[in-house]
Amino acid sequence: MTLDPDTAAIAAALGYEELTEAEALEPFPAETFSHLLSRPADSLEAGQHDVPIGWPLVHWRYRWWPVPCLGQVESWAFDAVAFNPQGNEVEPDAPDSWLTILGLI
């Protein structure tokens, strides 16, 4: 992900280092957050969600959802909008925002 120049300047002032392209494509490490019930996707779920087998899923609102990649989380953290698991655009601090679900806000 490439941050716009103003956001990049703010991030640099805070000591943040942008993700590499390879890091941006990795799944958010949901299994390291104790408040999340997570598990890897099996072959059926991988096909339904278009994610690789083993991609982490989190349980939210009675369903298993594939976690977003690190690049998506990074962009939402620096933007005025984010998304929820259903793909709807929401405020980053909304209760159903991925940033809130993942415990980052």
Buried (B, 14 or more C-beta within 10 A) or exposed (E): BEBEEEBBEEBEEEEBEBBEEEBBEEBBEBBEBEEBEBBBBEEEBBEEBEBEEEBBBBEBEEEBBBBBBBBBBBBBBBEEEBBBBEEEEBBBEBEBBBBBBBEBB
